[in-house]
């Protein structure tokens, strides 16, 4: 639905027909499943335990556009700042910008009450089973993080420049 955001659905429950859904399990429809063995499957519906999710990567260009710049009902705008981070969660490394409150440092965001943390401009390695490795938005399950480190701005610029060279060549 236009007023729903992926990150909010992961961090809270959904309301459908006046019933709360998705407290512990994320309901999905029209699911394409890729198994590590290479086998593929399609399910009309599926429920995935939120605590077992490593991360959720959004394939679209991002959040839906808002009419006239107004925020969706129930999702007030908060000023956030991006922190360059490198997240290690077996078997993946996720590098990008984690968005935290303008007053927060990384440690405060990690100790907050949200289970999934927002990241943008993300590179995931090794590449996913789908063959993809770059995403504009990823929600990372902080309970699955083994190690996370903040990157210096100089290192972030070097990596971005290297990515541009590789993309162009």
MOBELJO-V657681 format. One line per field, one symbol per residue. ss: DSSP state (2 for helix, 1 for strand, 0 for the rest). Layout:
# MOBELJO-V657681
ss=???
This chain:
# MOBELJO-V657681
ss=0000022222200111001110001111111111000001111111111222001111000000002220000000000111111111100111111111100002222200000111111111100000000111111112220011110022222222222222220
